[in-house]
Structures are given as C-alpha cells and as structure tokens.
Amino acid sequence: MNYKETIDFLYSQLPAFSSLGVKAYKADLKNIERMCALRGNPQLSFKSIHVAGTNGKGSVCHMLSSILQEAGYKTGLYTSPHIFDFSERIKINGNEIEQEFVINFVANTKNIFDDIKPSFFEYTVLMAFEYFKHSNIDVAVIETGLGGRLDSTNIISPLLSIITYVGFDHTDILGKTLNAIAEEKAGIIKPNIPVVIGSSSDETKPVFIKRANEVNAEIHFADNEYTIEFIDVSESLFYCNIKNCETGIVTKLNMDLTGIYQSRNARTVLCASSLLSKHFNISIEDFTNGLSSVIKNTGIKGRWQLISHNPFIILDVAHNQDGIAAIIDQLVTEYPNSNYTMILGFVKDKDITSIIKKLPPHFKYVFTNAHMPRALSHKELQLIAANAGLEGVAYDDVNDAIEYAVSSGNNNDVIVVCGSFFVVAEVDVKKFSG
C-alpha cells in the first residue's frame, strides 16, 4: 500500500473517535499495555512530558516542543487530532513523521489488528512511541487525547505532568461536573512526579491537591506562582509580560501565537520550564526564542490563524464554551470597530445549546459542517440556533460558507471559522489566503 492507502486502511479497520465518538472510546489501558508489551515497551526508551487539559493542551505541547528545540534537544511531539494530514500527529523537531515509516509500521503490525482490535487512537499512540524510540529522541512532549486517567498515553513515566485547565467538554464520557472532569484529568498525576496545574478553580483545586498528596507528587499552581502583567496584540505578534510572584522577575515575551488566550498557556509553560530545568539546560533565551517561534519550529495550525487580511479571515479550532468565549473576547478587543461573522460547525456530541446561548446576538452567523459521520448537519445546527433566537444562513461546505461571508460583507469585516478541528481541516487555505 502507498501512504494514502495505508491511512485509508487505518480508518477503515480501526474505530476512530473522530468519526464514531464515544463508541470508539476504550475506557481502560489494557489494549495499549498489551500492544506496547508486544513491541518491547517503546514508551520506556525516551524521556517524556505529559500534558492534559480541556483547553490549551495542544498549544502548551507545541510551546514546550519549541523551547526544547531551541535548547538543542531532539524533541518528539505527539498531539491529536490532526487538521490537514495524519502525519501532523507525530513530529520530531517540527518535522512530520515520514510516510515510509507509517507504511512500514502498519505492514509490520497487522497482527495487532486481529489479536487486540485496538482503536485508531490506541494504535497511533503505539506508532508514535515506536517512532520516537526508532529516532533516538532526547525527549517527547505527549498530549492526552481525552481525559487522562484512562487515556492511552497514560502509560508513560514522564519527568513532569501538566494539566492546563479544566472546563466542560466531553461530559458524556468524563462527567457532568468540573469536579468529576478534574478527577479524570488528575489521573495523569503519578507517584513522585511533579505536576503543574495551569489554571484552577475552587472546584478543581482540591481535586488536584488530593491526588497529588495521595501519590506524593510535588504540585505547582501556575496561576498562583505567576501573574500576567501586560498583554498587547498585533496581527503578527502577541506581547505578554509574566511575573514570578516569589522572585519578582518579569519575563517579557513576543509570541508568534497571537491568540490572547495564549497568555495563560505561556504562564503554564513558564512554570513548567522552571521545573524542567532540573533535567534540561534551558536558558531564558531558549524560552523566549522558543515562544517567539512556535509556528516556525513546530508547524502548529489552527490557533488564531490569520489567513487573509482583505477581509480578515481567522481559523481557530476552539470547540467548546470556554474556547469560543475566548475567541469572542479577542474579536472585540483586537477589532473593536469591525463587523463580525462567525462560521460555526460542531460535532454531534457537543453541548450545542449551551454554546449557542453565549454567542453575541449582534454577530452575523453562518452554519456549516464537516463531512464525517460525527458532524452535526448544518441544517440541524441552524435549527438549534434559531430555537435559541440566533439567526443565520447555512451551507453544507465550509468553503461555500466563507465565500458567502466574504461576498456579503466588506473588507473591514472579520470572519472567524471555528467550532471543530474537522471544519477547520476542510478550509481551502490557499483559496482564501491574501
């Protein structure tokens, strides 16, 4: 099989959460433990950092990878889901996994399909572990897929665990309360391994403290140890000053990830980097250079990604209440005198009604969908919105939705495409770039 045939084979043979949702979720670690044992436990061959959280975990992973690369370390990066191609999930120093490795790995592990019947995610986690072992990396930054306690990535023994933030998402699997969701995320806190909590609340903080005490894990709350003193944003750079509350030292950052919400992620990463300095030689220059070059060093996509200036068109993979609220805040802050159009598409298992209720009525809305079984149809989304008092037009294809938004507005408008990784993935970026 060639590369495309191999990826198609994986999707046809393995249940994928992106398509099936909860039906593809394996609520235990038995499969990944068996698969790794059969392959010589590749996850034990490299140092790692483990990152979970409702929002921000992908950005934090890419930030950490960029910093470690600047410090001269051969850095593996595993994240999910991908946006445009499967190979985005597994990288080393920003370079995507070689297609030949994917082809050969699948060809050499077909016995696993019949013997263990893994999910798509379980299998790709194994592939990442083996690729990192094969490539003799110095360290890997590993993002959880869902939750933490029962996530397939949770068989690593990291140098540091990070939980970025806990909010409402995947409540059908992780629980209906912040307390319950936090307990699932806290499952990545391991005995005698320090953990950084990016942002906490009165509900979640006791959960993390309890778990850390149970396993004798040193715990750090980044939002208590560091404060964000200054933020300013332009189209190409995000300026942010973060103060260490104990020392008073202020770190000044010029970041190429320009979402204002990245200030919280940068604070988390600063706290994490101070702990990682026990294991790696990371200078302040490595830190600041890493955060100014995250896009260049890692190839991250879909985080306040400006693809057009005339009009402004922004892509963001925000897909839950808190993520979309952050998008709205930045729109009105960065473009205060503009007209706003949000192009929205979601998967079926989101709490759509709760999200819709928080959307500003004076924005213009265009509803769409990705072309996958789990996607909520554009017509159904339009109906849900209408029942909540929010009107908008609907298009089956996100590119048609963008064309409508462009043609019906003017050059001073700001158009944001968000709601789902999978909707963003279908945007023809070259067509609208400019």
KOLDOTI-765742 format. One record per residue (C-alpha): residue number from 1; residue in three letters; x, z, y. Coordinates in nm, 2 decimals, padded with zeros to 4 digits, m for minus. Example, Ala and Ser with C-alpha at 12.3 -4.5 7.8 and 13.67 -1.06 7.14 Angstrom:
2
<r 1 'ALA' <01.23 00.78 m00.45>>
<r 2 'SER' <01.37 00.71 m00.11>>
***
This chain:
434
<r 1 'MET' <00.00 00.00 00.00>>
<r 2 'ASN' <00.11 m00.06 00.36>>
<r 3 'TYR' <00.07 00.21 00.63>>
<r 4 'LYS' <m00.29 00.12 00.73>>
<r 5 'GLU' <m00.40 00.10 00.36>>
<r 6 'THR' <m00.23 00.44 00.30>>
<r 7 'ILE' <m00.42 00.61 00.59>>
<r 8 'ASP' <m00.74 00.45 00.48>>
<r 9 'PHE' <m00.68 00.57 00.13>>
<r 10 'LEU' <m00.63 00.93 00.25>>
<r 11 'TYR' <m00.96 00.92 00.45>>
<r 12 'SER' <m01.15 00.77 00.15>>
<r 13 'GLN' <m01.01 01.01 m00.11>>
<r 14 'LEU' <m00.99 01.34 00.08>>
<r 15 'PRO' <m01.27 01.53 00.26>>
<r 16 'ALA' <m01.19 01.53 00.63>>
<r 17 'PHE' <m01.33 01.79 00.87>>
<r 18 'SER' <m01.32 01.53 01.15>>
<r 19 'SER' <m01.59 01.33 00.96>>
<r 20 'LEU' <m01.77 01.59 00.75>>
<r 21 'GLY' <m01.74 01.91 00.94>>
<r 22 'VAL' <m01.79 02.24 00.75>>
<r 23 'LYS' <m01.84 02.05 00.42>>
<r 24 'ALA' <m01.47 01.97 00.43>>
<r 25 'TYR' <m01.35 02.32 00.52>>
<r 26 'LYS' <m01.18 02.51 00.24>>
<r 27 'ALA' <m01.22 02.88 00.30>>
<r 28 'ASP' <m00.91 03.00 00.12>>
<r 29 'LEU' <m00.54 02.93 00.08>>
<r 30 'LYS' <m00.54 02.86 m00.29>>
<r 31 'ASN' <m00.50 02.48 m00.26>>
<r 32 'ILE' <m00.22 02.48 m00.01>>
<r 33 'GLU' <m00.04 02.76 m00.21>>
<r 34 'ARG' <m00.06 02.55 m00.53>>
<r 35 'MET' <00.05 02.23 m00.36>>
<r 36 'CYS' <00.34 02.39 m00.19>>
<r 37 'ALA' <00.45 02.56 m00.51>>
<r 38 'LEU' <00.44 02.22 m00.69>>
<r 39 'ARG' <00.67 02.08 m00.42>>
<r 40 'GLY' <00.92 02.36 m00.41>>
<r 41 'ASN' <00.76 02.55 m00.12>>
<r 42 'PRO' <00.90 02.34 00.16>>
<r 43 'GLN' <00.75 02.57 00.42>>
<r 44 'LEU' <01.02 02.82 00.34>>
<r 45 'SER' <01.30 02.58 00.43>>
<r 46 'PHE' <01.28 02.60 00.81>>
<r 47 'LYS' <01.21 02.85 01.09>>
<r 48 'SER' <00.87 02.83 01.25>>
<r 49 'ILE' <00.64 02.94 01.53>>
<r 50 'HIS' <00.27 02.97 01.46>>
<r 51 'VAL' <00.00 02.91 01.72>>
<r 52 'ALA' <m00.37 02.97 01.71>>
<r 53 'GLY' <m00.65 02.99 01.97>>
<r 54 'THR' <m00.98 02.85 02.08>>
<r 55 'ASN' <m00.83 02.65 02.37>>
<r 56 'GLY' <m00.48 02.58 02.47>>
<r 57 'LYS' <m00.30 02.60 02.14>>
<r 58 'GLY' <m00.22 02.22 02.14>>
<r 59 'SER' <m00.07 02.24 02.49>>
<r 60 'VAL' <00.12 02.56 02.41>>
<r 61 'CYS' <00.27 02.39 02.10>>
<r 62 'HIS' <00.38 02.09 02.29>>
<r 63 'MET' <00.53 02.30 02.57>>
<r 64 'LEU' <00.73 02.51 02.32>>
<r 65 'SER' <00.85 02.20 02.14>>
<r 66 'SER' <00.96 02.05 02.47>>
<r 67 'ILE' <01.15 02.37 02.57>>
<r 68 'LEU' <01.33 02.39 02.23>>
<r 69 'GLN' <01.42 02.02 02.25>>
<r 70 'GLU' <01.57 02.08 02.60>>
<r 71 'ALA' <01.77 02.37 02.44>>
<r 72 'GLY' <01.92 02.13 02.19>>
<r 73 'TYR' <01.72 02.22 01.88>>
<r 74 'LYS' <01.59 01.96 01.63>>
<r 75 'THR' <01.22 02.06 01.67>>
<r 76 'GLY' <00.93 01.97 01.44>>
<r 77 'LEU' <00.58 01.97 01.58>>
<r 78 'TYR' <00.26 01.98 01.37>>
<r 79 'THR' <m00.07 01.95 01.56>>
<r 80 'SER' <m00.42 01.82 01.49>>
<r 81 'PRO' <m00.64 01.63 01.53>>
<r 82 'HIS' <m00.46 01.31 01.64>>
<r 83 'ILE' <m00.60 01.09 01.91>>
<r 84 'PHE' <m00.49 00.74 01.85>>
<r 85 'ASP' <m00.29 00.74 01.53>>
<r 86 'PHE' <m00.24 00.97 01.23>>
<r 87 'SER' <00.14 00.98 01.30>>
<r 88 'GLU' <00.08 01.18 01.62>>
<r 89 'ARG' <00.02 01.49 01.40>>
<r 90 'ILE' <00.37 01.52 01.27>>
<r 91 'LYS' <00.67 01.48 01.51>>
<r 92 'ILE' <01.04 01.56 01.54>>
<r 93 'ASN' <01.18 01.58 01.89>>
<r 94 'GLY' <00.88 01.38 02.01>>
<r 95 'ASN' <00.92 01.10 01.76>>
<r 96 'GLU' <00.62 01.05 01.53>>
<r 97 'ILE' <00.66 01.06 01.15>>
<r 98 'GLU' <00.79 00.74 01.00>>
<r 99 'GLN' <00.53 00.52 00.84>>
<r 100 'GLU' <00.76 00.47 00.54>>
<r 101 'PHE' <00.77 00.84 00.48>>
<r 102 'VAL' <00.39 00.86 00.49>>
<r 103 'ILE' <00.36 00.57 00.24>>
<r 104 'ASN' <00.61 00.71 00.00>>
<r 105 'PHE' <00.48 01.06 00.02>>
<r 106 'VAL' <00.13 00.95 m00.07>>
<r 107 'ALA' <00.26 00.73 m00.35>>
<r 108 'ASN' <00.46 01.02 m00.50>>
<r 109 'THR' <00.20 01.29 m00.48>>
<r 110 'LYS' <m00.11 01.11 m00.62>>
<r 111 'ASN' <m00.13 01.36 m00.90>>
<r 112 'ILE' <m00.23 01.62 m00.64>>
<r 113 'PHE' <m00.55 01.43 m00.56>>
<r 114 'ASP' <m00.67 01.47 m00.92>>
<r 115 'ASP' <m00.53 01.80 m01.01>>
<r 116 'ILE' <m00.61 02.00 m00.69>>
<r 117 'LYS' <m00.85 01.79 m00.49>>
<r 118 'PRO' <m00.73 01.91 m00.15>>
<r 119 'SER' <m00.90 01.85 00.18>>
<r 120 'PHE' <m00.74 01.60 00.43>>
<r 121 'PHE' <m00.61 01.88 00.64>>
<r 122 'GLU' <m00.46 02.07 00.34>>
<r 123 'TYR' <m00.28 01.75 00.23>>
<r 124 'THR' <m00.15 01.67 00.58>>
<r 125 'VAL' <m00.01 02.02 00.62>>
<r 126 'LEU' <00.18 01.98 00.30>>
<r 127 'MET' <00.31 01.64 00.42>>
<r 128 'ALA' <00.43 01.80 00.75>>
<r 129 'PHE' <00.61 02.08 00.56>>
<r 130 'GLU' <00.79 01.84 00.33>>
<r 131 'TYR' <00.88 01.60 00.62>>
<r 132 'PHE' <01.03 01.89 00.81>>
<r 133 'LYS' <01.23 02.00 00.51>>
<r 134 'HIS' <01.34 01.64 00.44>>
<r 135 'SER' <01.46 01.61 00.80>>
<r 136 'ASN' <01.65 01.93 00.81>>
<r 137 'ILE' <01.50 02.05 01.13>>
<r 138 'ASP' <01.61 02.37 01.32>>
<r 139 'VAL' <01.26 02.49 01.39>>
<r 140 'ALA' <00.89 02.38 01.37>>
<r 141 'VAL' <00.60 02.46 01.60>>
<r 142 'ILE' <00.29 02.48 01.39>>
<r 143 'GLU' <m00.06 02.47 01.52>>
<r 144 'THR' <m00.35 02.60 01.32>>
<r 145 'GLY' <m00.64 02.37 01.25>>
<r 146 'LEU' <m00.93 02.61 01.25>>
<r 147 'GLY' <m00.94 02.98 01.29>>
<r 148 'GLY' <m00.62 03.13 01.15>>
<r 149 'ARG' <m00.67 03.38 00.86>>
<r 150 'LEU' <m00.78 03.11 00.61>>
<r 151 'ASP' <m00.61 02.81 00.78>>
<r 152 'SER' <m00.38 02.61 00.56>>
<r 153 'THR' <m00.09 02.66 00.80>>
<r 154 'ASN' <m00.11 03.03 00.74>>
<r 155 'ILE' <00.13 03.04 00.45>>
<r 156 'ILE' <00.43 03.01 00.68>>
<r 157 'SER' <00.65 03.31 00.77>>
<r 158 'PRO' <00.71 03.25 01.14>>
<r 159 'LEU' <00.95 03.40 01.38>>
<r 160 'LEU' <00.66 03.45 01.62>>
<r 161 'SER' <00.29 03.42 01.62>>
<r 162 'ILE' <00.09 03.32 01.92>>
<r 163 'ILE' <m00.29 03.34 01.99>>
<r 164 'THR' <m00.36 03.16 02.31>>
<r 165 'TYR' <m00.72 03.26 02.39>>
<r 166 'VAL' <m01.05 03.33 02.21>>
<r 167 'GLY' <m01.37 03.17 02.31>>
<r 168 'PHE' <m01.69 03.03 02.15>>
<r 169 'ASP' <m01.62 02.73 01.92>>
<r 170 'HIS' <m01.68 02.66 01.56>>
<r 171 'THR' <m01.92 02.96 01.55>>
<r 172 'ASP' <m02.08 02.82 01.23>>
<r 173 'ILE' <m01.75 02.90 01.05>>
<r 174 'LEU' <m01.57 03.16 01.25>>
<r 175 'GLY' <m01.86 03.38 01.36>>
<r 176 'LYS' <m02.11 03.42 01.63>>
<r 177 'THR' <m01.93 03.68 01.84>>
<r 178 'LEU' <m01.60 03.70 02.02>>
<r 179 'ASN' <m01.51 04.00 01.80>>
<r 180 'ALA' <m01.57 03.80 01.48>>
<r 181 'ILE' <m01.38 03.49 01.61>>
<r 182 'ALA' <m01.09 03.71 01.72>>
<r 183 'GLU' <m01.07 03.87 01.37>>
<r 184 'GLU' <m01.02 03.52 01.22>>
<r 185 'LYS' <m00.76 03.43 01.48>>
<r 186 'ALA' <m00.58 03.76 01.42>>
<r 187 'GLY' <m00.53 03.66 01.06>>
<r 188 'ILE' <m00.21 03.49 01.16>>
<r 189 'ILE' <m00.06 03.82 01.27>>
<r 190 'LYS' <00.19 03.91 00.99>>
<r 191 'PRO' <00.38 04.22 00.89>>
<r 192 'ASN' <00.68 04.30 01.12>>
<r 193 'ILE' <00.65 03.96 01.30>>
<r 194 'PRO' <00.58 03.99 01.68>>
<r 195 'VAL' <00.27 03.83 01.83>>
<r 196 'VAL' <00.19 03.71 02.18>>
<r 197 'ILE' <m00.17 03.71 02.30>>
<r 198 'GLY' <m00.21 03.46 02.58>>
<r 199 'SER' <m00.54 03.59 02.74>>
<r 200 'SER' <m00.76 03.87 02.61>>
<r 201 'SER' <m01.08 04.03 02.70>>
<r 202 'ASP' <m01.24 04.37 02.64>>
<r 203 'GLU' <m01.40 04.24 02.32>>
<r 204 'THR' <m01.09 04.08 02.17>>
<r 205 'LYS' <m00.81 04.30 02.28>>
<r 206 'PRO' <m00.90 04.59 02.04>>
<r 207 'VAL' <m00.92 04.35 01.75>>
<r 208 'PHE' <m00.56 04.22 01.81>>
<r 209 'ILE' <m00.43 04.57 01.86>>
<r 210 'LYS' <m00.59 04.70 01.54>>
<r 211 'ARG' <m00.45 04.41 01.33>>
<r 212 'ALA' <m00.10 04.45 01.49>>
<r 213 'ASN' <m00.10 04.82 01.41>>
<r 214 'GLU' <m00.21 04.76 01.05>>
<r 215 'VAL' <00.09 04.53 00.98>>
<r 216 'ASN' <00.34 04.69 01.22>>
<r 217 'ALA' <00.36 04.38 01.44>>
<r 218 'GLU' <00.50 04.41 01.79>>
<r 219 'ILE' <00.23 04.29 02.02>>
<r 220 'HIS' <00.26 04.14 02.37>>
<r 221 'PHE' <m00.03 04.05 02.61>>
<r 222 'ALA' <00.10 03.77 02.83>>
<r 223 'ASP' <m00.18 03.83 03.08>>
<r 224 'ASN' <m00.07 04.19 03.13>>
<r 225 'GLU' <00.31 04.12 03.14>>
<r 226 'TYR' <00.30 03.82 03.37>>
<r 227 'THR' <00.09 03.72 03.66>>
<r 228 'ILE' <00.02 03.37 03.81>>
<r 229 'GLU' <00.11 03.40 04.17>>
<r 230 'PHE' <00.08 03.04 04.30>>
<r 231 'ILE' <m00.07 02.71 04.19>>
<r 232 'ASP' <m00.09 02.37 04.35>>
<r 233 'VAL' <m00.16 02.04 04.20>>
<r 234 'SER' <m00.09 01.67 04.28>>
<r 235 'GLU' <m00.17 01.36 04.08>>
<r 236 'SER' <00.17 01.37 03.90>>
<r 237 'LEU' <00.29 01.74 03.92>>
<r 238 'PHE' <00.15 02.08 03.88>>
<r 239 'TYR' <00.33 02.36 04.07>>
<r 240 'CYS' <00.30 02.71 03.93>>
<r 241 'ASN' <00.48 03.04 04.00>>
<r 242 'ILE' <00.47 03.31 03.73>>
<r 243 'LYS' <00.59 03.66 03.80>>
<r 244 'ASN' <00.73 03.91 03.54>>
<r 245 'CYS' <00.54 04.23 03.62>>
<r 246 'GLU' <00.82 04.45 03.49>>
<r 247 'THR' <01.12 04.28 03.65>>
<r 248 'GLY' <00.96 04.12 03.95>>
<r 249 'ILE' <01.13 03.79 03.87>>
<r 250 'VAL' <00.93 03.48 03.97>>
<r 251 'THR' <00.97 03.16 03.76>>
<r 252 'LYS' <00.88 02.85 03.96>>
<r 253 'LEU' <00.75 02.56 03.76>>
<r 254 'ASN' <00.69 02.19 03.83>>
<r 255 'MET' <00.50 02.08 03.53>>
<r 256 'ASP' <00.40 01.72 03.43>>
<r 257 'LEU' <00.09 01.85 03.26>>
<r 258 'THR' <m00.13 01.86 03.57>>
<r 259 'GLY' <m00.44 02.05 03.44>>
<r 260 'ILE' <m00.48 02.37 03.64>>
<r 261 'TYR' <m00.57 02.54 03.32>>
<r 262 'GLN' <m00.21 02.48 03.21>>
<r 263 'SER' <m00.11 02.78 03.42>>
<r 264 'ARG' <m00.25 03.01 03.16>>
<r 265 'ASN' <m00.07 02.82 02.89>>
<r 266 'ALA' <00.26 02.83 03.08>>
<r 267 'ARG' <00.23 03.21 03.12>>
<r 268 'THR' <00.18 03.24 02.74>>
<r 269 'VAL' <00.48 03.02 02.68>>
<r 270 'LEU' <00.70 03.21 02.92>>
<r 271 'CYS' <00.62 03.53 02.74>>
<r 272 'ALA' <00.68 03.36 02.40>>
<r 273 'SER' <01.01 03.22 02.52>>
<r 274 'SER' <01.14 03.56 02.62>>
<r 275 'LEU' <01.09 03.68 02.26>>
<r 276 'LEU' <01.23 03.36 02.11>>
<r 277 'SER' <01.55 03.41 02.30>>
<r 278 'LYS' <01.64 03.66 02.03>>
<r 279 'HIS' <01.66 03.36 01.78>>
<r 280 'PHE' <01.75 03.06 02.01>>
<r 281 'ASN' <01.97 03.01 02.30>>
<r 282 'ILE' <01.71 02.92 02.56>>
<r 283 'SER' <01.82 02.92 02.93>>
<r 284 'ILE' <01.59 02.93 03.23>>
<r 285 'GLU' <01.69 02.57 03.29>>
<r 286 'ASP' <01.58 02.48 02.94>>
<r 287 'PHE' <01.25 02.65 03.01>>
<r 288 'THR' <01.18 02.49 03.34>>
<r 289 'ASN' <01.31 02.14 03.23>>
<r 290 'GLY' <01.10 02.17 02.92>>
<r 291 'LEU' <00.78 02.23 03.12>>
<r 292 'SER' <00.86 01.96 03.37>>
<r 293 'SER' <00.90 01.70 03.08>>
<r 294 'VAL' <00.63 01.79 02.82>>
<r 295 'ILE' <00.48 01.44 02.82>>
<r 296 'LYS' <00.82 01.27 02.81>>
<r 297 'ASN' <00.96 01.50 02.54>>
<r 298 'THR' <00.66 01.52 02.31>>
<r 299 'GLY' <00.42 01.24 02.39>>
<r 300 'ILE' <00.12 01.47 02.43>>
<r 301 'LYS' <m00.20 01.29 02.53>>
<r 302 'GLY' <m00.55 01.37 02.64>>
<r 303 'ARG' <m00.48 01.67 02.87>>
<r 304 'TRP' <m00.60 01.59 03.22>>
<r 305 'GLN' <m00.45 01.24 03.15>>
<r 306 'LEU' <m00.49 01.02 03.46>>
<r 307 'ILE' <m00.51 00.66 03.35>>
<r 308 'SER' <m00.64 00.49 03.67>>
<r 309 'HIS' <m00.62 00.55 04.04>>
<r 310 'ASN' <m00.88 00.30 04.16>>
<r 311 'PRO' <m01.11 00.47 04.08>>
<r 312 'PHE' <m00.97 00.78 03.93>>
<r 313 'ILE' <m01.03 00.79 03.56>>
<r 314 'ILE' <m00.92 01.10 03.37>>
<r 315 'LEU' <m00.92 01.17 02.99>>
<r 316 'ASP' <m00.93 01.52 02.86>>
<r 317 'VAL' <m01.00 01.65 02.51>>
<r 318 'ALA' <m01.19 01.96 02.63>>
<r 319 'HIS' <m01.48 02.00 02.39>>
<r 320 'ASN' <m01.63 02.35 02.43>>
<r 321 'GLN' <m01.79 02.56 02.70>>
<r 322 'ASP' <m01.47 02.71 02.84>>
<r 323 'GLY' <m01.27 02.38 02.82>>
<r 324 'ILE' <m01.53 02.18 03.01>>
<r 325 'ALA' <m01.58 02.46 03.26>>
<r 326 'ALA' <m01.21 02.43 03.34>>
<r 327 'ILE' <m01.25 02.05 03.38>>
<r 328 'ILE' <m01.53 02.10 03.64>>
<r 329 'ASP' <m01.33 02.36 03.83>>
<r 330 'GLN' <m01.03 02.13 03.86>>
<r 331 'LEU' <m01.25 01.84 03.97>>
<r 332 'VAL' <m01.40 02.02 04.26>>
<r 333 'THR' <m01.06 02.18 04.35>>
<r 334 'GLU' <m00.84 01.87 04.34>>
<r 335 'TYR' <m01.10 01.61 04.45>>
<r 336 'PRO' <m01.33 01.81 04.69>>
<r 337 'ASN' <m01.48 01.52 04.87>>
<r 338 'SER' <m01.55 01.28 04.58>>
<r 339 'ASN' <m01.84 01.18 04.37>>
<r 340 'TYR' <m01.80 01.29 04.01>>
<r 341 'THR' <m01.90 01.12 03.69>>
<r 342 'MET' <m01.87 01.29 03.35>>
<r 343 'ILE' <m01.87 01.07 03.04>>
<r 344 'LEU' <m01.96 01.30 02.76>>
<r 345 'GLY' <m01.96 01.27 02.38>>
<r 346 'PHE' <m01.97 01.55 02.13>>
<r 347 'VAL' <m01.97 01.61 01.75>>
<r 348 'LYS' <m02.29 01.74 01.60>>
<r 349 'ASP' <m02.18 02.10 01.53>>
<r 350 'LYS' <m02.11 02.20 01.89>>
<r 351 'ASP' <m02.34 02.43 02.08>>
<r 352 'ILE' <m02.45 02.14 02.30>>
<r 353 'THR' <m02.73 02.32 02.47>>
<r 354 'SER' <m02.51 02.60 02.60>>
<r 355 'ILE' <m02.26 02.34 02.73>>
<r 356 'ILE' <m02.53 02.13 02.90>>
<r 357 'LYS' <m02.67 02.44 03.08>>
<r 358 'LYS' <m02.34 02.49 03.25>>
<r 359 'LEU' <m02.30 02.14 03.39>>
<r 360 'PRO' <m02.35 02.09 03.76>>
<r 361 'PRO' <m02.67 01.90 03.84>>
<r 362 'HIS' <m02.52 01.70 04.13>>
<r 363 'PHE' <m02.27 01.53 03.90>>
<r 364 'LYS' <m02.35 01.19 03.75>>
<r 365 'TYR' <m02.36 01.18 03.37>>
<r 366 'VAL' <m02.31 00.91 03.11>>
<r 367 'PHE' <m02.36 01.00 02.75>>
<r 368 'THR' <m02.18 00.83 02.46>>
<r 369 'ASN' <m02.05 00.89 02.11>>
<r 370 'ALA' <m01.75 00.83 01.88>>
<r 371 'HIS' <m01.81 00.60 01.58>>
<r 372 'MET' <m01.77 00.86 01.30>>
<r 373 'PRO' <m02.02 01.04 01.07>>
<r 374 'ARG' <m01.99 01.37 01.25>>
<r 375 'ALA' <m02.06 01.23 01.60>>
<r 376 'LEU' <m02.38 01.32 01.78>>
<r 377 'SER' <m02.55 01.00 01.88>>
<r 378 'HIS' <m02.56 00.91 02.25>>
<r 379 'LYS' <m02.94 00.89 02.24>>
<r 380 'GLU' <m02.97 01.23 02.09>>
<r 381 'LEU' <m02.73 01.38 02.35>>
<r 382 'GLN' <m02.92 01.21 02.63>>
<r 383 'LEU' <m03.24 01.37 02.50>>
<r 384 'ILE' <m03.09 01.72 02.47>>
<r 385 'ALA' <m02.96 01.68 02.82>>
<r 386 'ALA' <m03.30 01.56 02.95>>
<r 387 'ASN' <m03.47 01.86 02.79>>
<r 388 'ALA' <m03.23 02.08 02.98>>
<r 389 'GLY' <m03.31 01.90 03.31>>
<r 390 'LEU' <m02.99 01.68 03.32>>
<r 391 'GLU' <m03.05 01.31 03.35>>
<r 392 'GLY' <m02.80 01.03 03.27>>
<r 393 'VAL' <m02.77 00.69 03.11>>
<r 394 'ALA' <m02.64 00.64 02.75>>
<r 395 'TYR' <m02.40 00.39 02.59>>
<r 396 'ASP' <m02.30 00.36 02.23>>
<r 397 'ASP' <m01.94 00.28 02.32>>
<r 398 'VAL' <m01.72 00.49 02.55>>
<r 399 'ASN' <m01.56 00.18 02.70>>
<r 400 'ASP' <m01.90 00.04 02.80>>
<r 401 'ALA' <m01.98 00.39 02.94>>
<r 402 'ILE' <m01.66 00.37 03.15>>
<r 403 'GLU' <m01.74 00.02 03.27>>
<r 404 'TYR' <m02.08 00.13 03.38>>
<r 405 'ALA' <m01.93 00.43 03.57>>
<r 406 'VAL' <m01.68 00.20 03.74>>
<r 407 'SER' <m01.93 m00.07 03.83>>
<r 408 'SER' <m02.19 00.17 03.96>>
<r 409 'GLY' <m01.96 00.38 04.18>>
<r 410 'ASN' <m01.68 00.32 04.43>>
<r 411 'ASN' <m01.31 00.35 04.45>>
<r 412 'ASN' <m01.32 00.71 04.57>>
<r 413 'ASP' <m01.51 00.83 04.26>>
<r 414 'VAL' <m01.36 01.05 03.99>>
<r 415 'ILE' <m01.46 00.97 03.63>>
<r 416 'VAL' <m01.38 01.21 03.35>>
<r 417 'VAL' <m01.41 01.13 02.98>>
<r 418 'CYS' <m01.43 01.45 02.77>>
<r 419 'GLY' <m01.63 01.64 02.50>>
<r 420 'SER' <m01.44 01.53 02.19>>
<r 421 'PHE' <m01.10 01.42 02.07>>
<r 422 'PHE' <m01.27 01.14 01.89>>
<r 423 'VAL' <m01.44 01.00 02.20>>
<r 424 'VAL' <m01.11 01.00 02.39>>
<r 425 'ALA' <m00.95 00.83 02.10>>
<r 426 'GLU' <m01.18 00.53 02.14>>
<r 427 'VAL' <m01.09 00.47 02.50>>
<r 428 'ASP' <m00.91 00.14 02.56>>
<r 429 'VAL' <m00.65 00.29 02.78>>
<r 430 'LYS' <m00.47 m00.04 02.86>>
<r 431 'LYS' <m00.80 m00.19 02.98>>
<r 432 'PHE' <m00.87 00.07 03.24>>
<r 433 'SER' <m00.51 00.17 03.34>>
<r 434 'GLY' <m00.43 00.09 03.70>>
***
